[in-house]
Every structure is written in C-alpha cells, then in structure tokens.
Amino acid sequence: MNYKKLLFGLGMLSIAYCQSYWAQAQSSVSIIPQPKSIDVREGAFILHPGTAIVAKSDDTRKTAALFNEFLKSGSGFDLKISLIDQDRQAIILEESNKFDNKEAYSLTVNDEKILIKGSSAGIFYGMQSLLQLMENHDGQVVIPSVNIEDEPAFGYRGIMLDVARHFFTTDQIKKMIDMMAYFKFNRLHWHLTEDQGWRLEIKKYPKLTEISAWRDSTIIGQYYDFKPFIYDGKKHGGYYTQEEAREIVRYASERKITVIPEIELPGHSSAVLAAYPELGSFEVKEGKALPGSIAATNQKGEPLDNDLSTDVPGYWGVHYNIYGPTENAFRFLEDVLTEVMAIFPSEYIHIGGDEVPKDHWETSEIAQRVIKKEKLEDEHELQSFFIRRIEKFLNKNGRKLIGWDEILEGGLAPNATVMSWRGEKGGIAAAKMGHDVIMTPNSHLYFDHYQAQDKSTEPLAIGGFLPLDKVYSYSPIPDTLNADERKHVLGVQANLWTEYIPTNNKMEYFLFPRALALSEVAWKKKEEKDFQEFSLERLPKTLKALEERNVFFRIPEANVQIERDNETGRHKISIQPMVANAKVYYTVDGHKADQTAALYSAPFLAPITGEGQEALTLKYIVVTPKGRSSNEFSVTIE
C-alpha cells in the first residue's frame, strides 16, 4: 500500500467531509459530565491512522498510551505517539500551569489540530472529553471543531464498591475503574472488610485469608423473605493478594483515581473474630467465651453457646460481634493497617466506624474496666476512645482517618474526615465543627436501591427507590452551611453495597446510568445543571456508547409525552427512548408489550374511549441497537 497516497486521499476526503459535517453539527455535544463552557464551531477533525499524538513528558505519554488503548478497542487502530511537533494533523498534549485548579483543562479542535492544555490530571480529563466527542460517520472517526474550557466543582468525586459481601475479580474492578475515569471520577473507595468476608491478604495474619475470606453459604432472597433463612449451599469468597491490590492501585493511579481502602472497626468484624476470637470483648479459653457473654450468634442470629469459633456469617444485617478495646486488638489493627499503608499510598485510610452495636461492651468486663480506667461517660465515648487511638496511629504514619458519620458519637477524633451517609445531618454537624466532609447520603446516593417504584419489575435490591432524576437533583452543599463551613464539603460519593449484587452484570446495572448523573453532580455547580438537557440530549448517545463498550446498564424509561390533539380531541403520544437508535415496542390496551407488539415510528393518536370508560394504559419496552430489552414500562393515558 502507498502510505503517502493514502494520507493524501484521507486529507482530501477530510476537507470535503468537514464542509458537509458542519451542516449536521448540533448546538451541543455529548460529553458527560458536561464541560463548564463549550463553543461548537464550523468544521471537524478527521482522525485516521496517520494522526500523531505529540506528548513530550513521561506522564503525557502514559495518558496518550491509555487513549490509544481505548481508541483501538473502539475503532480498530491506534495512533503514533511522538515527541516532536507535527506539521500534519496531530493531537498535541501541552502541559501548562496557567490553571488554578489542577484538574482543569482546555481543549481546542479545528480541522488541522487538536490541542489539550492542563496539568497532568487536566490533560487526562481533556483526553476523556476528546474520546466522548468522537463519532463514527460513514466509517470515519470525526471530532467536531470545539473550544472547551473546563474544571470540576468538587475535588472529591467518588464511588464506593463493597467487595466484602460479594467478591469481584481484579478484571471486573479494572473495567469499573475504566468507566470511572471516562466520566472523570477520581476516588475509588474500596470496602474490603465486613462481617461476611475479609478480602485483603495480610501476611502477618494468614487466617484472615484462610478463614475470614470464605463463608460456607449465603441466604437467598431478600432478608425478610424466609424465616428461618434459606441458604444456597454454595461456598463464597476470595481475596486480593497484596500484589493484586498494588496492581489495582497502579491501574487506578494511571487513570487519575486514588484508591481509598476501608478496614472496618470496631464493628462489622464477625469475619475477623471467626478466625481470631481472642480479639473480641471477652476472655477466651479453648475457643469459648467465659459464661454470661453474648459473644457470638449463629447463621439465624441466635446466640451460640459462647462459642467464638463461629463460621463467617452468610446473612446480612448488623451483627453483635465487635472488637474488644484491648491491647491485643489494637496491636492486631495496627499491624493490619501497617501492611495496608504499604500497599495504598492514599492520604486517607477509611476505618468504617458505622453500625457498632454496644451490646458486647455493655456486658464485657474488659470493656467496662476500660471505661472506668479512662473515665469515659459510656460506651459511645468508648467508641470515640477506640477511634482516637487508631487515628493517632494513622496520623503518626502520615495518614488521615476517614469514617462514616457514626464516628461523631462520643466526640469526633481531632483530625478525622466524616462521610455523611445517614442523610446530611452528620456532615452538617462535622462541617460546623470545622471538619472536612464527604457527602454520601442514603437518600440520594445509595446505588443499591431500586430504580423503579414497582419493585416487582426490578432485580432484587436492598430496598428504597432511587431513580435517575433524584440522583441528578442532589446538591452536595447543604443550604444551612455558611460560606466558611461550605469549604469543608470536599465532594460527593455514591455507595454500592453488594448484599444483593453477586454478579458483574448486576453491579453494572446498579451503577449505570446513575453514575452518569452523579458524575455531573460532582463536576458541575448546582445552578449549572439541567436534567432535561442531560437526559434528552446527551444521555442517549452516551448509553449507546456504553453498550458498544459492553457495559451492562439499566435501560431507562423513555421520555413519554401525552397531550391532547387539537384537531381530534384524542390523546397524542410520543415516545423518545433514552438510548440512541433504540427501538420501542408498545401496546395501548393494557396487555403485555414485547417485540411482537407495535413498533413505534412516530407520534400516534390513542384509541377513542367512551364516556365513563377507564383510562387506557400504554405499555412499552425499549430494545437497544444490540438487541437488549428493557423492563416493561407502563404509563396511564389520561
């Protein structure tokens, strides 16, 4: 093949194509989260194998290489990475310190050049926007001419993944990290330990992976479906070696994501105590607690005969098991955290601190002696004493403690950052005390909740109802905070608890598209957001792109408009699917809609109903370009 002739031919085609492409250009382009400012101009850049990426530093070359990986998986070709400025078409990555925000960037596209300016993180985010700008037209990769100036509203933009209730492989987590980077998230909160499983290799304590990482069985159905519980009879578990965890940290770091590990304490410790019962609140002799304790429960939640050598539980909920406030337990936790800090360079180490039942401490002679010795008011102050002890250790090692809002109980540790999950109350209180806050309220950001009011139409979830528009509506800064207090709100995070999420497809179903709404909550100021524009203009193209990337998202309800037709007086129905190029099949007689039903092609008039007759019901499904079908949706025609 004559390569020079090919490039010349592509160049001539590019000129002709740019002229015709502008006629089709839209007033807005489909980038999520939407940039702070964007100016669409005439013309387009045609990407082809002869295009070079000019990247002069090691960091920008890494970003260029990651861009190439993504490009090749979608288009089948990658680009040359060069140290030298190109006379011909090129993508130029130019490091700049002109931005006050280290994650800010500018992106300029014209017929001949693409120029991205920013710091290391800014250039990376500019490349993610560039990837989202790409469109395939008649076999060519086309990028509209634009000028973008962009920066995030919040410095902390996170998602929490619980791998303790159900284990996910490193490949699955890497795929999630890729998608997080694509939508400009920068924190992965990795929930590694729980009552139901311990997921990280700790070399000093091998029984954590031999025993604590595995449960013999797991309950089926919702927690309240069967009494007593019914178990699936399948062993479940797994753990990440330290090398695997370091690989996740490295992989995320290249994509400008910091991994924050969570080691739960003093509660949610049943898995640990199954392996090391002596770390609990009761003296142990031959694997048994001394008489009178309630140190352990069986799989049904019933007290065991003081036997602390229990299996890792396979049912959910808050468990009584809790670390004892003993030197033995503190030594164990400090040893664990020492190995954790060697793996995770994160400034923050998350210690949980939530849902700590005090029953054991109330009945524990060991705990009561500590309360008396330290002159503490009650078990709540004992929890604060416990957290403060761990914080001192972390601070001494150059790290900061972050925990759920229960760490406020009994007095907040001096330098702690609070994650406010029980609504915003804890976050508001912490900010008013001068502590930094991450907003993650269960009212708006618990992604394990149902996505439809009719729960029978959805996969099993823990409960609640969190639709896409409610996620989008959230504003991380409460109105009750003054200007100084608002500075303590560092950002926002969604939490994906996995009691009822055992598979990768289900994980992605619960994440997307709600994570797309969250990305805009985290990137844009409250007054800059527009849900109608987000959902009708940009979301459909983005979901189509996700399907092409084999991401298993929930197919959202279509935008259905029902209005009276002035000429006939009948209802006129229009249906716009939220996935670009999707098909809609519908019925209007209340019966099942599937792919045997009528195919929607244009707005239509509903049947005529007589006086006194019940309203008709529109039922429909959305079928994506690759053939995935949505749940069946219904709307009353009235």
N, C-alpha and C positions, 0 to 999 in steps of 0.2 A: 504493500500500500504506500502511495506517495503522501507522506505525512504533511508536507508543506501545502500540497494541493487541497488536502482535507481541511487544514486550518483556514486556508483562503476561502474555500467554499462555505465553511461554517461562518466565517466572518461576514460574507455577503448575505447569507441567509439571516444572520443576526440583525443586520441593518434593516432588511425588509420586514423581519418579524417584529422588531421594536416598534416600527411605524404602525403596524396593524394591532399590536398588543395594547398600545395606549388607548385605542378606541374601546377596548374591553375593560380598562382599568376601573377599579371601584374607588369610591371616595375613602374607604378604609381598607386596611389589610388585616389578615387574620393572624395576629400574634397574641398569645396568652402567656403571661399577663400582658395586658395592653401597655405599650410604652407611654411614657409621660407626655411626649409630643412626637407627632409623626406627620410628615408632609409628603404626600404622594405626588410625584412629578411625571412628566411625559417621558416615555421610553422604558427600556428594560435592559437588563444584563443577561446574556445568554451564557450559561455555564456549559463547558464541554471539556473533554479530556486534556485539551491544550492549556486550560486555565491554570495559573500557578498561584500558590499561596505564599506570600512573602512574609516570613516570620524570622526575625533576626535574633531572638533570645531563646534560651532553652525552654522557658515557660511558654512562650507563644508557639514554639514548635510542638510542644506537647498538646496544646489546645488545637493546633492545626491537625495533628495526627488523630485526635479524637473526632474532630469534624469529618475527617476522611473516612473513619470507621462508620460513622452514621450515614454519610453520603453514599458509600459503597453499598451498604445494606439496602438502600432505597433505590439507587439509580444504576448500580452495577459498575460504576467507575469511581476512581479517586483522583486526586489532583497532586501535581508535583509541589513539594514544599521547597522553597528557595530562600537563600539568604540575600539575594540580590534583587533590587528593584527591577520590575519588568516593564519593557516598553509596550508589550501587547497586553491584552486583558489579564487582570490579576486581582486577587483579593489581598489587600495589604493590612497587616496587623501592626499597629503602631502604638507602642507603649507611651503613655502620657501621664503626667502628674498634675494636669490642669484641673482635675475634678476633685472637689472637696470630699465627695462620697467615694470610697474605694471600690464600690460595686457599680459606679456609674459608667456609662459608655456613650459614644456617638457612633452612628452607622450611616454612611453615605453610599448610595448606589446610583451609578449612572450607566450609560451604555458601555463605557470602557473600563471603569474601575469600581471596586468595592473597597471602601476604606473604613476600618474599625479602629477607634481610638479609645483608650482607657488604661486602667491599671490591669494587673493580671486577671483579677476577677471580672472587671468590666469587659475586657476583651472576650473572655469566655462567654459572658452573657450576651454580648453582641453577636457572637457566633451562633448562639441558640436562637436568637431572633432571626438571623440570616437563614438558618435551617427551616424555620417556620414560614419564611417568606417564599421559599422555593415552591414552584408549581410546575407540573408536567403538562406541557401543551404540545400536542402532536409529536411526542417523542423527545421534545427539547425541555431542558430544565431552565425555567425562566424566573428571573427575580425582578420585580417592578422597581423602577427608579424611585427612591425614597430618601428622605433625610430624617433621621431619628435621633432624638436626644432623650436619654432615659436614665433613671435611677430609682432604687426601691424606697418605699416609705418606711420600711422597718428592716432592721439589721438581722433579726432572728426570724427565719421563715422555715418552720419545721413540720415534720411528720414523725409520729411515734409508731413503731412497729413492735408488737408483742410477739416474740418468738418462743415464749415460755409455755403458753397454753397450747400452742401448736407450733411445731418446728418447721422452718423454711430453709431450703438449701442456700448455699452461697450464690449459686447461679440465679435463683429467684430473687435474692436480695439485690444482686447486681442489676438485674433488669429494672427493679423498682428504683434504684439509685439513678439509672439512666433516665428514667421518666421524671424523677425529681429534678435532675439537672436541666432537662429540656424545658421545664416550667419554672426554673430559677429558684427552687428551694435550696437552702444552704445548711440545714441541720437534719440529721437522722438520729432521732432518739431511739436507742436500741434497748428494748426492755428484755433483759437477758435472764432474769431470775424471778421465780414465782413459787407459790405453793405447789403447783403442778409440774414444775420442771426447772432444772438448772442447766444453762446452755453454754457455759464457757469453761474451757479447760483451765484448772488451777493446779499447777504442778505440785504444790505443797500439800494439797488435799485431794488425792486421787479418787476418793469415794464420791466426790461431787459429780464426777462423770461416770463412775461405775454404778452408783445407786441413784443419786439425786436427779440424773438426767433422763430417767426412764420411769414410766408408770405402766402397770400391767394392763390397764383397761381405762376406758373413758365412757362417761354417761352418754346415752343417745337422747336426742330430742332436746327441748327446752328444759331448763332446770325444774320447772313445775309440772312437766308433762306426766311423769311417772313417779308414784310414791308406793313402795320404795323405788330408788333409781334402778334403771335397767342399763347394763353395761355392754359395750360392744365386743368385749373379749379380745381386743387387739392391743398388743403392746405398742406404746407410742413414746417417742423421744428422739434424742440425738443431742449433739453438742458441737460447738465450733472449737477446733484446736486453736492454740494461740497463733499459729501461723495462718490459719484461715481467717481469724479475726483481724490480724495485721493486714492481710490481703484486702479485706473489706475496707479497712481504714485507708489503705493506699488508693484503692479504686475510687472511693468516695472523694478523697482529697484531690485527686486529679480533676474531679468534676466540681471542685469548689464546695464540697459538702463536708462538714465536720460531723463525725460520729460521736455521739454522747452516750456512753454506756450507763445502764442502770443496774445497780446491785441493791435489791430491796432489803431494807432494815427499818425498824426491828421486827415488823410483821411480815406477812406473806413469806414465811420461812419454813413451811412444812417440809418441802423437799430437802432442805439442808438438814433439818432435825431428824429426818428419816435415816440419814447417813451418820450424823453426828449428834445424837440425842443429848450428849453432855453439854451442848451449847444452849440448851433451854433454860427455863426458870426454876428447875427442880433438881435436886441432887439425884444422881443416877447410880444404881447399883445393879450390876448384871443386866443392863438394858432396861431397867424398870425404875419409874419414879417412886419416891417414897410415898407411903399411904396418904390419902387425903387430897392429892393433887388432881387436876383435870387436864393433865399434860397432853393427852392425845385423843383423837377421835378416829372412828373407823370410816369406811367409804360412805356410810349413810349419815355421818355427822354425829353418831352416838359415841359417848365416852368409852374408851377402851379401859381395860383393867390396868391402868397406869403403865402400860407398855409403850415406851417411847420408840421402840424399833418398829415403827409402822412403815407400810408401803407409801410411796409417793401418791397422794390422793388423785383420783380421776374424776372428781366432781368439782363444781365451781363454787363461788361464794367466798365470804370472809371466814377464814379458819382461825381457831383459837391459838394455834401454835405461834410462838413468838420467842425471839432471842431473850436470854436472861441478861440482866445488867451485871455481868460477871467479867472478871479479868480474862477468863478463858475465852468468852465470846468476843470481847474487844480485841484480844490478840488474834483470833481467827479472822475477824473482819479486817483488821489492819494488814494481816498477811495477804488476804484476798485482794484488798484494794492496792497493795503494793504491786502485785502482779498485773492488776487491771491497768494501773497508771503506766506500767511499762509497755503496754500494748496500745493504749489510747492516749494520744497527745492532747486531747480535748482540754480546754480550760476548765470546763465543767465536768464533774462526776455526779451523776444522779443517784441519790440514795433512797428514793421512794418516800417512805415515811407515812404512807397513807393507810387507812383502814387497819389501825392497830388496836385490836380488842385488848382491854386491860385485865381480862379475867384471870389470866395466869399470874400477872403481877400482884393482883389483889389477894390471891391465895398462896403466893410464893413467899416463904420465909426469907429467901435470898433477896427478893425484890424489896420486901418490907425493911430489911436491915439497911439496904442502900438508901431508901427514902429517909430513914431515921438518921443515918450517918451523915448524909449530905444536907439534912434539914430541908427537905423538899415538902411541898404542901400536899401533893397527892401523886397518883400515877401519871397524870398529864405532865406534871413537872418532871417526873422520872423520864418520860419520853423526851422532853426537851434536854434533860441531862445527857441522855443517850446520844441524841443528835449532835449536841455541842461537843461531846467527846470525839465523835467521828469528824466533825468539821475542823477541830483543832488539828487532827492528824492530816486531813487533806490540805489545809492552809499551810501547814509546816512543809508539805511537799509541793507547794506552789500551785495548788489546785483550788477551785471554788466548789462549794457544795450547792446543789440544786435539789429541791424536793417538792412533792405535792403539798397542797396548801395545809394539810394537817400538821406540818411542821411548825405552824403558828401556835399550836396548842401547847400551853405551858410556858410560852415565851420563845421567840424566834432566835435561832442561832445568829451570832453577830454579823456575819458576812454572807448569809445564805440568800439565794435567789429562790423565789416562790413560783411554782407552776400552779395557776389557779384553775382547778377543774370542777369544783362544786359551785358552778356559776362564777360570778365575778367578785363575790364578796371577799374571798381570801386575797385576791390580787389587789383589790382596792385598799384593804387594810394594810397589806405589805407596802404598797406604794406610799401610803400616807406615813408609814414608819420610816421611809427612806430606803426601802429595799427594792432591788430590781425584780421585775415580774415578767413572766411569760403567760399570756392569756390562752387558755385551752379549755373553755367552759363546756361542760357536758350538754348544755342547752343548744349549742351551735356547732361543736367541733368534735363530737364523738362519732366517728365514722363506722362504728359497729352497730349503729342504729338503723332501723328500717328506712327504706327510701320511698315507701308508699303508705298511705293511711290504711288501705286494705291489706293487712299483713298476710292474708292468705295468698296474695299474688306474688309475694316476695320470698326469697330464700330465708331460712331460719336465721334470726338475729337475736340479740340480747334483749331488745325492746326499744321503746322510743320511736320517734318519727323525725327524720332529718332530711327533708328534701333539698334539692339543689339550690333553690332560691333562698332558703333560710341560711345556708352556709354563706352564700354571696352577700347576704344582708348584714353579716356580722361586722362590727367595728371594734378593733382591739382596744381602743382608748375610751374608757367609761366617761360619760359627761360629768360625773361627780368629782373628777380629779381636777385640780388646778394646774396651771402651766408647769410649775416645778415638779409636781407629782407625776404628770404625764410623761416626763422624761425617763421615768423608771420603767415604763412599759416598753420592753425591748422588742417585743414582737408577738407572734402568734403561732400556734401549733395545733394540728389535728391529731387525735389519738385513735389508733386502730387496734383495739383489743380483740383477741382471736379465740375466745372460748368457743365460738360457733363458726369459726373460719378455718377449716382444716386443709384447704387446697389453695393452690396458686390462683386458679381462675376465680375463686370466690374472693380471695384477697383483692385482686384487681377490680372485681365487680363492686366491692365496697369502697374502694379508693376512687375510682373514676366513674363519672366525671366530677365528683365532689371535690377532688384535689385540684381540679382546674379552677373551680370557684375560689377555693382557698388561696391559690397562687395569686389571684387578683386582690383578695382581701389583704394579703401580706405585702403586695408590691405597690398598691395604689392607696391614696388617701380616700377617706370616706366620700368626700364631695366629688371625687373624680370617677366614681363607679356608676355604671348604668347596666342593670341586669338585662333589660330588653335588648340592648345592643350586643351585650356579651352572648346571650343565649340564642338570638336570632341571626346575628351576623357572623360571629367568629366561632362559636362552639360547633356548629355543624361541620365546618371544614376540618376543625381540629379532631373531632371524633372520627371522621373518615380517615384522617392521617393515622390516628391511633390504631384503627383496625388494620391498616396496611402494615403497621409495626407489630401486629399480633398481640395487641393489648386487649384484654378481655374486660370491657367496660359495661356498665349497665346502660342499656339503650333507653334514653329518657322519653317521657311523654312528649308527644308532638304539641306544637302550638296550634290549638284548635280555636277557630273563631266562628261563632254562630250569631247571625244577625238577621233581622227581617228584611226580605227583599221588597223594595218599594212597589214594584210592578205587580207582583203576585200575592204579596202578603205572607208568603211561605218563608220558612227558615232557610237561609243560605249558609252553607257550611264550607269552610276552607280548612285544610289540614297541612301544616308545614312540619315535616319531620326534623328532628334535631341532629340527624346525621346526613351530611350532604350526599346526594344521589341515591338515597334510600327510597324504597317503595312503601306505600301504605295500602293495606287491605282493610275493608270496613264493611260493617252491616249497620242498618238503622232500625232493625226490627227487634233488637234486644238479644238476638241469638249470637252464638259463638262467631268470632272473627278469626279466620286463619287464611292461608293462601288460596283457599277455594272461594273466598269472598270477593266482593267487587274491588277492583284495583283503582285507587284514587288517581285521577289525572288532572282534575281542575275543580274549582269550587262548584258545588251542586246544590240543588234545591231538595229539601227534605220532603217526604211524603206528606200529603194533606191529612190532618187529623180532624175528626168531627168534634163538635161542642161536647164537653164533658168527658172526652176520652183522656186516658192517661198520657203523659208526655212520653215521647219516644226516647230510646236510648241508642246513642252512637257507640258502637264497639269497634275497636281497630287494633291492628298490630303494625309495627314498623319492622321492615326487613332491610338489613344493611346491604351495601353493594356486594359483600362477600357471602350473603345468604343467612346471616344470623337473625333470628326473630326475637322481637321484644316480648315482654309480658303482654297480656291482653289488657288494654285500657278501655275505660268507658266514660262517657260524658252524657248527661241528660240534655236533651234538646228542648229547651224552653226559653 
